[in-house]
Amino acid sequence: MAAAAAAALVDNEFRAEQVFKQLEDIGAKVFFEKQLTSSDVSASGRVVVPKAIAEQYFPRIDTPSGTELSVEDAAGDTYTLRFRFWINNQSRMYLLEGTAELQHHYHLKMGDVLIFAQKEDSTIVLAGRPPTKADAQKKPPVRRPSPTPAGRGTARREQVRTQRLRNTDHWSAALFSSSCAS
């Protein structure tokens, strides 16, 4: 079993090197690699692009509906995707929609890596590769601590619950209390 896992890792390293060689051969420079999540590889065909990457390398968009974007893969095949954003907490969450065909072409699944590269003429090139040992060694993103002290929200929720109980008749209050206790 361990030998099979080691052989798969060596195969992944070799396949990743091949993809990087293809990108180099067409003059594309890698600017970002994204390890795909379950939502990235779902049937929706949407891939979330970090804001900093989207605003630096992708065309500027002013409306949430975005724009069509023509990209290439490492073999020179062209794909038409939609580059758009959602408003998220007074900021933007950027998406590439229509990636299902590209993901299918590269047999990408959760944990694989989508490579974003750019040619000298600014053409965006996307390619896929399996995860490598280096990907496994990358640390997951660190969660930022909550700006509110622990427990602060709990007191407010209890206050709202108490007020709701006061505003209901006795029978509803009894049902509400029993459902909260369980």
Backbone as a printed PyTorch tensor [residue, N CA C, xyz], in Angstrom:
tensor([[[  0.8300,  -1.1960,   0.0000],
         [  0.0000,   0.0000,   0.0000],
         [  0.8650,   1.2470,   0.0000]],

        [[  1.8820,   1.3020,   0.8700],
         [  2.7640,   2.4610,   0.9470],
         [  3.5330,   2.6330,  -0.3640]],

        [[  3.8910,   1.5280,  -0.9840],
         [  4.6130,   1.5940,  -2.2570],
         [  3.7310,   2.2020,  -3.3450]],

        [[  2.4480,   1.8500,  -3.3290],
         [  1.5150,   2.4050,  -4.3210],
         [  1.3470,   3.9030,  -4.1190]],

        [[  1.2590,   4.3420,  -2.8710],
         [  1.1280,   5.7780,  -2.5790],
         [  2.3840,   6.5260,  -3.0140]],

        [[  3.5340,   5.9460,  -2.7650],
         [  4.7990,   6.5740,  -3.1700],
         [  4.8850,   6.6650,  -4.6900]],

        [[  4.4600,   5.6110,  -5.3800],
         [  4.4800,   5.6180,  -6.8460],
         [  3.5260,   6.6740,  -7.3980]],

        [[  2.3550,   6.8330,  -6.7710],
         [  1.3860,   7.8510,  -7.2090],
         [  1.9520,   9.2430,  -7.0220]],

        [[  2.6630,   9.4610,  -5.9110],
         [  3.2650,  10.7700,  -5.6530],
         [  4.3400,  11.0860,  -6.6900]],

        [[  5.1580,  10.0950,  -7.0320],
         [  6.1860,  10.2880,  -8.0580],
         [  5.5260,  10.5940,  -9.4020]],

        [[  4.4320,   9.8760,  -9.7180],
         [  3.6960,  10.1280, -10.9530],
         [  3.1180,  11.5450, -10.9600]],

        [[  2.5740,  11.9880,  -9.8340],
         [  2.0350,  13.3500,  -9.7400],
         [  3.1230,  14.3910,  -9.9580]],

        [[  4.2960,  14.1600,  -9.3750],
         [  5.4190,  15.0940,  -9.5470],
         [  5.8070,  15.1760, -11.0250]],

        [[  5.8690,  14.0210, -11.6890],
         [  6.2320,  13.9760, -13.0980],
         [  5.1920,  14.7040, -13.9560]],

        [[  3.8900,  14.4350, -13.6900],
         [  2.8270,  15.0760, -14.4670],
         [  2.8180,  16.5900, -14.2470]],

        [[  3.0830,  17.0340, -13.0200],
         [  3.1410,  18.4720, -12.7310],
         [  4.2940,  19.1100, -13.4960]],

        [[  5.4390,  18.4570, -13.5270],
         [  6.5890,  18.9770, -14.2780],
         [  6.2550,  19.1110, -15.7650]],

        [[  5.5200,  18.1450, -16.3060],
         [  5.1250,  18.2080, -17.7170],
         [  4.2560,  19.4330, -17.9950]],

        [[  3.3180,  19.7110, -17.1030],
         [  2.4370,  20.8700, -17.2910],
         [  3.2580,  22.1600, -17.2440]],

        [[  4.1680,  22.2710, -16.2860],
         [  4.9980,  23.4760, -16.1920],
         [  5.8750,  23.6350, -17.4400]],

        [[  6.3580,  22.5240, -17.9760],
         [  7.1680,  22.5660, -19.2080],
         [  6.3140,  23.0550, -20.3730]],

        [[  5.0670,  22.5660, -20.4730],
         [  4.1640,  23.0320, -21.5360],
         [  3.9480,  24.5430, -21.4390]],

        [[  3.7290,  25.0330, -20.2370],
         [  3.5100,  26.4750, -20.0400],
         [  4.7590,  27.2690, -20.4230]],

        [[  5.8990,  26.7590, -20.0360],
         [  7.1610,  27.4190, -20.3870],
         [  7.3550,  27.4480, -21.9050]],

        [[  7.0260,  26.3450, -22.5690],
         [  7.1930,  26.2480, -24.0230],
         [  6.3390,  27.2600, -24.7870]],

        [[  5.1770,  27.6430, -24.2320],
         [  4.3290,  28.6180, -24.9200],
         [  4.5610,  30.0490, -24.4050]],

        [[  5.5630,  30.2020, -23.5330],
         [  5.9060,  31.5290, -23.0250],
         [  4.9610,  32.0730, -21.9730]],

        [[  4.2970,  31.1940, -21.2500],
         [  3.3630,  31.6280, -20.2040],
         [  4.0480,  31.5620, -18.8430]],

        [[  3.9000,  32.6290, -18.0860],
         [  4.4790,  32.6870, -16.7460],
         [  3.3730,  32.5010, -15.7030]],

        [[  3.6050,  31.5830, -14.7820],
         [  2.6250,  31.2810, -13.7360],
         [  2.5410,  32.4580, -12.7700]],

        [[  1.3050,  32.9090, -12.4890],
         [  1.1350,  33.9670, -11.4990],
         [  0.3250,  33.5140, -10.2970]],

        [[ -0.3170,  32.3590, -10.3860],
         [ -1.1090,  31.8780,  -9.2550],
         [ -1.4490,  30.4140,  -9.4580]],

        [[ -1.4810,  29.6690,  -8.3610],
         [ -1.9310,  28.2850,  -8.3730],
         [ -2.9830,  28.1270,  -7.2850]],

        [[ -4.0920,  27.5140,  -7.6320],
         [ -5.1760,  27.3330,  -6.6780],
         [ -5.4730,  25.8640,  -6.4830]],

        [[ -5.3570,  25.4080,  -5.2320],
         [ -5.7630,  24.0450,  -4.9190],
         [ -7.2850,  24.0490,  -4.8630]],

        [[ -7.9060,  23.2120,  -5.6690],
         [ -9.3540,  23.2430,  -5.8470],
         [-10.1070,  22.6680,  -4.6550]],

        [[-11.1810,  23.3520,  -4.2940],
         [-12.0580,  22.9210,  -3.2090],
         [-13.2370,  22.1630,  -3.8070]],

        [[-14.0660,  21.5980,  -2.9500],
         [-15.2350,  20.8670,  -3.4440],
         [-16.1750,  21.7980,  -4.2110]],

        [[-16.3150,  23.0470,  -3.7680],
         [-17.2050,  23.9600,  -4.4970],
         [-16.6180,  24.3600,  -5.8490]],

        [[-15.2930,  24.4000,  -5.9640],
         [-14.6570,  24.7350,  -7.2440],
         [-14.9000,  23.6550,  -8.2970]],

        [[-14.9940,  22.4010,  -7.8690],
         [-15.1440,  21.3000,  -8.8300],
         [-16.5720,  20.7660,  -8.8980]],

        [[-17.5010,  21.5110,  -8.3230],
         [-18.9050,  21.0810,  -8.3670],
         [-19.4550,  21.2660,  -9.7780]],

        [[-20.6520,  20.8010,  -9.9870],
         [-21.2850,  20.8880, -11.3060],
         [-21.5340,  22.3300, -11.7470]],

        [[-21.4620,  23.2730, -10.8180],
         [-21.7110,  24.6780, -11.1730],
         [-20.6460,  25.2200, -12.1230]],

        [[-19.4430,  24.6430, -12.1020],
         [-18.3770,  25.1060, -12.9930],
         [-17.8320,  26.4690, -12.6270]],

        [[-17.9070,  26.8150, -11.3330],
         [-17.4050,  28.1100, -10.8580],
         [-16.1430,  27.9020, -10.0460]],

        [[-15.1690,  28.7700, -10.2690],
         [-13.9440,  28.7560,  -9.4770],
         [-13.7800,  30.1390,  -8.8670]],

        [[-13.5910,  30.1860,  -7.5650],
         [-13.3680,  31.4550,  -6.8730],
         [-11.9240,  31.8840,  -7.0960]],

        [[-11.7450,  33.1520,  -7.4610],
         [-10.4150,  33.7220,  -7.6940],
         [-10.1560,  34.7490,  -6.5930]],

        [[ -9.0350,  34.6550,  -5.8760],
         [ -8.7600,  35.6370,  -4.8290],
         [ -8.7790,  37.0720,  -5.3780]],

        [[ -9.2930,  37.9800,  -4.5760],
         [ -9.4730,  39.3700,  -4.9850],
         [ -8.1720,  39.9930,  -5.4940]],

        [[ -7.0840,  39.8260,  -4.7710],
         [ -5.8150,  40.4370,  -5.1660],
         [ -5.3520,  39.9420,  -6.5390]],

        [[ -5.5340,  38.6550,  -6.8010],
         [ -5.1460,  38.0740,  -8.0950],
         [ -6.0650,  38.6010,  -9.1910]],

        [[ -7.3730,  38.5970,  -8.9240],
         [ -8.3460,  39.0480,  -9.9220],
         [ -8.0990,  40.4950, -10.3140]],

        [[ -7.8460,  41.3430,  -9.3440],
         [ -7.6820,  42.7670,  -9.6430],
         [ -6.3310,  43.0960, -10.2660]],

        [[ -5.3580,  42.2240, -10.1140],
         [ -4.0550,  42.4690, -10.7170],
         [ -3.9340,  41.9030, -12.1300]],

        [[ -4.4990,  40.7280, -12.3810],
         [ -4.2540,  40.0390, -13.6510],
         [ -5.4460,  39.9580, -14.5950]],

        [[ -6.6420,  40.1260, -14.0840],
         [ -7.8320,  39.9920, -14.9200],
         [ -8.3290,  41.3740, -15.3360]],

        [[ -9.1490,  41.4410, -16.3980],
         [ -9.6600,  42.7440, -16.8210],
         [-10.5380,  43.3800, -15.7350]],

        [[-10.5170,  44.6850, -15.6830],
         [-11.3510,  45.4070, -14.7080],
         [-12.8170,  45.2490, -15.1010]],

        [[-13.6500,  44.9390, -14.1080],
         [-15.0900,  44.8560, -14.3510],
         [-15.8010,  45.7430, -13.3300]],

        [[-16.8550,  46.3970, -13.7920],
         [-17.5770,  47.3350, -12.9310],
         [-18.9610,  46.8690, -12.5290]],

        [[-19.4810,  45.8440, -13.1890],
         [-20.8170,  45.3470, -12.8550],
         [-20.7170,  43.8850, -12.4310]],

        [[-21.5760,  43.4580, -11.5170],
         [-21.5240,  42.0680, -11.0470],
         [-21.6880,  41.0230, -12.1520]],

        [[-22.3770,  41.3750, -13.2320],
         [-22.5490,  40.4030, -14.3220],
         [-21.2450,  40.1230, -15.0480]],

        [[-20.2780,  41.0190, -14.9280],
         [-18.9400,  40.7760, -15.4570],
         [-18.8370,  40.8140, -16.9590]],

        [[-17.9060,  40.0120, -17.4630],
         [-17.6070,  40.0050, -18.8870],
         [-17.1640,  38.6110, -19.3220]],

        [[-17.3040,  38.3580, -20.6180],
         [-16.7680,  37.1110, -21.1520],
         [-15.2580,  37.2440, -21.2370]],

        [[-14.5860,  36.1420, -21.0000],
         [-13.1340,  36.1300, -20.9840],
         [-12.6520,  34.9270, -21.7740]],

        [[-11.8440,  35.1730, -22.7730],
         [-11.2850,  34.0940, -23.5750],
         [ -9.9330,  33.7070, -22.9760]],

        [[ -9.8010,  32.4340, -22.6150],
         [ -8.5500,  31.9310, -22.0500],
         [ -8.0910,  30.7410, -22.8800]],

        [[ -6.8340,  30.4000, -22.7200],
         [ -6.2780,  29.2260, -23.3920],
         [ -5.8340,  28.2220, -22.3520]],

        [[ -5.6690,  26.9780, -22.7800],
         [ -5.0190,  26.0080, -21.9080],
         [ -3.5980,  25.7990, -22.4320]],

        [[ -2.8410,  24.9600, -21.7710],
         [ -1.4360,  24.7580, -22.1270],
         [ -1.2660,  24.1680, -23.5250]],

        [[ -2.3040,  23.5180, -24.0450],
         [ -2.2390,  22.9250, -25.3850],
         [ -2.6760,  23.9110, -26.4700]],

        [[ -3.1230,  25.1080, -26.0750],
         [ -3.5510,  26.1070, -27.0480],
         [ -5.0370,  26.0970, -27.3390]],

        [[ -5.8000,  25.2050, -26.6970],
         [ -7.2560,  25.1950, -26.8750],
         [ -7.8420,  26.4180, -26.1890]],

        [[ -8.8940,  26.9970, -26.7940],
         [ -9.5120,  28.2080, -26.2630],
         [-10.8210,  27.8770, -25.5620]],

        [[-11.0500,  28.5530, -24.4470],
         [-12.2750,  28.4110, -23.6550],
         [-12.8440,  29.8060, -23.4140]],

        [[-14.1520,  29.9200, -23.4590],
         [-14.7990,  31.1850, -23.1390],
         [-15.4570,  31.0430, -21.7740]],

        [[-14.9830,  31.8540, -20.8360],
         [-15.4760,  31.8240, -19.4700],
         [-16.1450,  33.1580, -19.1590]],

        [[-16.8820,  33.2070, -18.0850],
         [-17.4530,  34.4740, -17.6130],
         [-16.7010,  34.8490, -16.3470]],

        [[-16.1310,  36.0510, -16.3710],
         [-15.4370,  36.5980, -15.2080],
         [-16.3720,  37.6050, -14.5690]],

        [[-16.7630,  37.3620, -13.3240],
         [-17.7420,  38.2210, -12.6620],
         [-17.4360,  38.3270, -11.1840]],

        [[-18.2420,  39.0720, -10.4680],
         [-18.0630,  39.1550,  -9.0190],
         [-19.3940,  39.1820,  -8.2990]],

        [[-19.3340,  38.8500,  -7.0160],
         [-20.4530,  38.9950,  -6.0960],
         [-20.0360,  40.0210,  -5.0650]],

        [[-20.9890,  40.8020,  -4.5950],
         [-20.7040,  41.6980,  -3.4800],
         [-20.7250,  40.8480,  -2.2180]],

        [[-19.6750,  40.9800,  -1.4040],
         [-19.5360,  40.1710,  -0.2000],
         [-18.9520,  41.0400,   0.9070]],

        [[-19.7760,  41.4110,   1.8760],
         [-19.3260,  42.2320,   3.0060],
         [-18.5960,  43.4970,   2.5610]],

        [[-19.2470,  44.2890,   1.7420],
         [-18.7040,  45.5600,   1.2470],
         [-17.4530,  45.3710,   0.3850]],

        [[-17.2030,  44.1540,  -0.0560],
         [-16.0570,  43.8630,  -0.9110],
         [-16.5530,  43.0460,  -2.0970]],

        [[-15.6370,  42.4890,  -2.8370],
         [-15.9930,  41.6740,  -3.9970],
         [-15.4070,  40.2840,  -3.8750]],

        [[-16.1890,  39.3070,  -4.3330],
         [-15.7340,  37.9280,  -4.4310],
         [-15.7500,  37.5970,  -5.9220]],

        [[-14.5770,  37.3750,  -6.5020],
         [-14.4590,  37.1650,  -7.9430],
         [-14.5960,  35.6880,  -8.3000]],

        [[-15.2450,  35.4460,  -9.4500],
         [-15.5100,  34.0830,  -9.9070],
         [-15.1840,  33.9400, -11.3840]],

        [[-14.7520,  32.7630, -11.7490],
         [-14.6700,  32.3580, -13.1520],
         [-15.7480,  31.3070, -13.3320]],

        [[-16.6950,  31.5610, -14.2040],
         [-17.7730,  30.6140, -14.4510],
         [-17.5600,  29.9460, -15.8000]],

        [[-18.0060,  28.7110, -15.9060],
         [-17.8810,  27.9730, -17.1520],
         [-16.6020,  27.1630, -17.2410]],

        [[-16.0360,  26.8150, -16.1020],
         [-14.7640,  26.0830, -16.0940],
         [-14.9330,  24.5680, -16.1750]],

        [[-16.1620,  24.0840, -16.2050],
         [-16.4010,  22.6330, -16.1680],
         [-15.7000,  21.9040, -17.3210]],

        [[-15.7410,  22.4630, -18.5140],
         [-15.1020,  21.8070, -19.6630],
         [-13.5890,  21.7060, -19.4670]],

        [[-12.9900,  22.7740, -18.9940],
         [-11.5520,  22.7810, -18.7310],
         [-11.2110,  21.7730, -17.6310]],

        [[-12.0040,  21.7590, -16.5650],
         [-11.7570,  20.8060, -15.4790],
         [-11.8840,  19.3660, -15.9800]],

        [[-12.8660,  19.1300, -16.8500],
         [-13.0460,  17.7890, -17.4130],
         [-11.8440,  17.4110, -18.2870]],

        [[-11.3730,  18.3540, -19.0900],
         [-10.2270,  18.1140, -19.9780],
         [ -8.9940,  17.6780, -19.1790]],

        [[ -8.7800,  18.3160, -18.0350],
         [ -7.6170,  17.9990, -17.2030],
         [ -7.9210,  16.9680, -16.1190]],

        [[ -9.1400,  16.4260, -16.1000],
         [ -9.5590,  15.4350, -15.0960],
         [ -9.3400,  15.9570, -13.6740]],

        [[ -9.6860,  17.2270, -13.4500],
         [ -9.4520,  17.8460, -12.1460],
         [-10.5160,  17.4390, -11.1370]],

        [[-10.0630,  17.2270,  -9.9300],
         [-10.9550,  16.8920,  -8.8230],
         [-10.4940,  17.6910,  -7.5990]],

        [[-11.2530,  17.5950,  -6.5310],
         [-10.8990,  18.3140,  -5.3210],
         [ -9.4730,  17.9530,  -4.8890]],

        [[ -8.6840,  18.9680,  -4.5580],
         [ -7.2980,  18.7540,  -4.1470],
         [ -6.3090,  18.9710,  -5.2800]],

        [[ -6.7680,  18.8320,  -6.5380],
         [ -5.8930,  19.1240,  -7.6680],
         [ -5.6560,  20.6300,  -7.7400]],

        [[ -4.7630,  21.0330,  -8.6230],
         [ -4.3580,  22.4330,  -8.6830],
         [ -4.6680,  23.0220, -10.0530]],

        [[ -5.3380,  24.1690, -10.0450],
         [ -5.5880,  24.9310, -11.2630],
         [ -4.5020,  25.9960, -11.3340]],

        [[ -3.7750,  26.0070, -12.4380],
         [ -2.6660,  26.9370, -12.6230],
         [ -3.1270,  28.1040, -13.4780]],

        [[ -2.8450,  29.3080, -13.0220],
         [ -3.1390,  30.5350, -13.7550],
         [ -1.8100,  31.0920, -14.2380]],

        [[ -1.7070,  31.3070, -15.5420],
         [ -0.4740,  31.8490, -16.1150],
         [ -0.8500,  32.9210, -17.1310]],

        [[  0.1640,  33.6660, -17.5990],
         [ -0.1030,  34.7300, -18.5560],
         [  1.0380,  34.7960, -19.5600]],

        [[  0.6300,  34.9390, -20.8320],
         [  1.6150,  35.1160, -21.8980],
         [  2.0210,  36.5840, -21.9660]],

        [[  3.0490,  36.8690, -22.7400],
         [  3.5080,  38.2590, -22.8940],
         [  2.4310,  39.1600, -23.4670]],

        [[  1.5470,  38.6040, -24.3220],
         [  0.4750,  39.4150, -24.9170],
         [ -0.7230,  39.5660, -23.9760]],

        [[ -0.5630,  39.1760, -22.7030],
         [ -1.5750,  39.2560, -21.6370],
         [ -2.6600,  38.1860, -21.7200]],

        [[ -2.5480,  37.2430, -22.6480],
         [ -3.5060,  36.1420, -22.7120],
         [ -3.3860,  35.3150, -21.4400]],

        [[ -4.5340,  35.0410, -20.8110],
         [ -4.5330,  34.2050, -19.6200],
         [ -4.5640,  32.7420, -20.0540]],

        [[ -3.7120,  31.9590, -19.4290],
         [ -3.6040,  30.5310, -19.7240],
         [ -3.9260,  29.7600, -18.4440]],

        [[ -4.8160,  28.7930, -18.5570],
         [ -5.1670,  27.9400, -17.4260],
         [ -4.7380,  26.5110, -17.7250]],

        [[ -4.2540,  25.8370, -16.7130],
         [ -3.8680,  24.4350, -16.8520],
         [ -4.1380,  23.7490, -15.5190]],

        [[ -4.1940,  22.4490, -15.5480],
         [ -4.4310,  21.6980, -14.3260],
         [ -3.3390,  20.6960, -14.0950]],

        [[ -3.1490,  20.3770, -12.8370],
         [ -2.1600,  19.3640, -12.4700],
         [ -2.5840,  18.6890, -11.1820]],

        [[ -2.0390,  17.4980, -10.9380],
         [ -2.3440,  16.8230,  -9.6700],
         [ -1.5670,  17.4820,  -8.5290]],

        [[ -1.9880,  17.2420,  -7.2950],
         [ -1.2390,  17.8040,  -6.1650],
         [  0.1200,  17.1260,  -6.0440]],

        [[  1.0790,  17.8700,  -5.5600],
         [  2.4390,  17.3450,  -5.3830],
         [  2.8020,  17.3660,  -3.8980]],

        [[  3.9730,  16.8630,  -3.6000],
         [  4.4550,  16.8500,  -2.2220],
         [  4.5210,  18.2830,  -1.6760]],

        [[  4.9400,  19.2200,  -2.5030],
         [  5.0250,  20.6190,  -2.0720],
         [  3.6490,  21.1590,  -1.6870]],

        [[  2.5970,  20.7640,  -2.4120],
         [  1.2410,  21.2140,  -2.0730],
         [  0.8270,  20.6720,  -0.7120]],

        [[  1.2000,  19.4370,  -0.4190],
         [  0.8320,  18.8180,   0.8550],
         [  1.5360,  19.5090,   2.0160]],

        [[  2.6970,  20.1150,   1.7600],
         [  3.4530,  20.7700,   2.8180],
         [  2.9940,  22.2050,   3.0790]],

        [[  2.2090,  22.7750,   2.1600],
         [  1.7110,  24.1290,   2.3650],
         [  0.7380,  24.1350,   3.5240]],

        [[  0.8500,  25.1470,   4.3320],
         [ -0.0360,  25.2510,   5.4810],
         [ -1.3870,  25.7860,   5.0420]],

        [[ -2.4680,  25.3010,   5.6730],
         [ -3.7820,  25.8570,   5.3520],
         [ -3.8510,  27.3010,   5.8330]],

        [[ -4.7480,  28.1080,   5.2540],
         [ -4.8450,  29.4930,   5.6850],
         [ -5.2050,  29.5840,   7.1660]],

        [[ -4.6360,  30.5740,   7.8070],
         [ -4.8880,  30.7870,   9.2200],
         [ -6.1820,  31.5770,   9.3670]],

        [[ -7.0650,  31.1140,  10.2310],
         [ -8.3180,  31.8300,  10.4850],
         [ -8.0200,  33.0140,  11.3780]],

        [[ -8.5360,  34.1640,  10.9970],
         [ -8.3680,  35.3550,  11.8170],
         [ -9.2910,  35.2510,  13.0230]],

        [[ -8.8070,  35.7320,  14.1870],
         [ -9.6850,  35.6970,  15.3580],
         [-10.8630,  36.6470,  15.1790]],

        [[-11.9560,  36.3230,  15.8180],
         [-13.1540,  37.1470,  15.7520],
         [-12.8720,  38.5030,  16.3880]],

        [[-13.3840,  39.5870,  15.7890],
         [-13.1420,  40.9040,  16.3790],
         [-13.9240,  41.1270,  17.6720]],

        [[-14.9250,  40.2960,  17.9560],
         [-15.6870,  40.4510,  19.1910],
         [-15.1950,  39.4370,  20.2040]],

        [[-15.1280,  39.8280,  21.4770],
         [-14.6800,  38.8720,  22.4980],
         [-15.6190,  37.6710,  22.5630]],

        [[-15.0610,  36.5370,  22.9180],
         [-15.8640,  35.3100,  23.0180],
         [-16.9870,  35.5090,  24.0140]],

        [[-18.1610,  35.0430,  23.6490],
         [-19.2950,  35.1040,  24.5460],
         [-20.1270,  36.3690,  24.4230]],

        [[-19.6070,  37.4030,  23.7920],
         [-20.3430,  38.6590,  23.7010],
         [-21.6540,  38.4940,  22.9430]],

        [[-21.6210,  37.7490,  21.8400],
         [-22.8290,  37.5220,  21.0610],
         [-23.8380,  36.6500,  21.7950]],

        [[-23.3500,  35.7790,  22.6750],
         [-24.2320,  34.8770,  23.4060],
         [-25.1910,  35.6490,  24.3030]],

        [[-24.7090,  36.6700,  24.9880],
         [-25.5600,  37.4710,  25.8770],
         [-26.6560,  38.1700,  25.0740]],

        [[-26.3180,  38.6780,  23.9140],
         [-27.3070,  39.3630,  23.0770],
         [-28.3690,  38.3800,  22.5870]],

        [[-27.9520,  37.1720,  22.1730],
         [-28.9140,  36.1640,  21.7290],
         [-29.8650,  35.8050,  22.8580]],

        [[-29.3560,  35.6790,  24.0770],
         [-30.1990,  35.3610,  25.2340],
         [-31.1840,  36.4940,  25.5030]],

        [[-30.7360,  37.7270,  25.3460],
         [-31.6140,  38.8800,  25.5550],
         [-32.7690,  38.8720,  24.5400]],

        [[-32.4600,  38.5940,  23.2700],
         [-33.4860,  38.5380,  22.2290],
         [-34.4570,  37.3970,  22.5120]],

        [[-33.9370,  36.2430,  22.9230],
         [-34.7760,  35.0850,  23.2170],
         [-35.7420,  35.4100,  24.3660]],

        [[-35.2380,  36.0530,  25.4000],
         [-36.0790,  36.4230,  26.5460],
         [-37.1790,  37.3820,  26.1150]],

        [[-36.8500,  38.3650,  25.2980],
         [-37.8470,  39.3270,  24.8210],
         [-38.9270,  38.6240,  23.9950]],

        [[-38.5310,  37.6830,  23.1660],
         [-39.5050,  36.9340,  22.3660],
         [-40.4580,  36.1600,  23.2690]],

        [[-39.8980,  35.5710,  24.3290],
         [-40.7360,  34.8110,  25.2610],
         [-41.7700,  35.7160,  25.9300]],

        [[-41.3790,  36.9030,  26.2780],
         [-42.3070,  37.8390,  26.9160],
         [-43.4380,  38.2450,  25.9770]],

        [[-43.1510,  38.2350,  24.6750],
         [-44.1330,  38.6870,  23.6900],
         [-45.0430,  37.5750,  23.1850]],

        [[-44.9450,  36.3790,  23.7450],
         [-45.7730,  35.2640,  23.2850],
         [-46.7240,  34.8490,  24.3940]],

        [[-47.7550,  34.1440,  24.0260],
         [-48.6790,  33.6510,  25.0490],
         [-48.0300,  32.4860,  25.7910]],

        [[-48.6270,  32.0630,  26.8780],
         [-48.0650,  31.0460,  27.7570],
         [-47.7770,  29.7270,  27.0280]],

        [[-48.7120,  29.2400,  26.1990],
         [-48.5420,  27.9690,  25.4860],
         [-47.3440,  28.0280,  24.5460]],

        [[-47.2170,  29.1120,  23.7590],
         [-46.0810,  29.2610,  22.8390],
         [-44.7770,  29.3550,  23.5970]],

        [[-44.8120,  30.0570,  24.7330],
         [-43.5870,  30.1910,  25.5360],
         [-43.1230,  28.8360,  26.0400]],

        [[-44.0630,  27.9920,  26.4690],
         [-43.7000,  26.6670,  26.9510],
         [-43.0920,  25.8350,  25.8360]],

        [[-43.6660,  25.8850,  24.6470],
         [-43.1160,  25.1450,  23.5050],
         [-41.7340,  25.6620,  23.1420]],

        [[-41.5760,  26.9780,  23.1300],
         [-40.2880,  27.5800,  22.7820],
         [-39.2130,  27.1750,  23.7820]],

        [[-39.5430,  27.2080,  25.0650],
         [-38.5760,  26.8440,  26.0940],
         [-38.1540,  25.3860,  25.9620]],

        [[-39.1020,  24.4950,  25.7090],
         [-38.7510,  23.0780,  25.5860],
         [-37.9170,  22.8080,  24.3590]],

        [[-38.1660,  23.5620,  23.2610],
         [-37.3600,  23.3370,  22.0480],
         [-35.9600,  23.8900,  22.2350]],

        [[-35.7990,  24.9360,  23.0080],
         [-34.4600,  25.4950,  23.2660],
         [-33.6650,  24.5890,  24.1810]],

        [[-34.3350,  23.9070,  25.0770],
         [-33.6390,  23.0550,  26.0410],
         [-33.0740,  21.8080,  25.3870]],

        [[-33.6790,  21.3580,  24.2840],
         [-33.2020,  20.1240,  23.6610],
         [-32.1090,  20.3570,  22.6780]]])
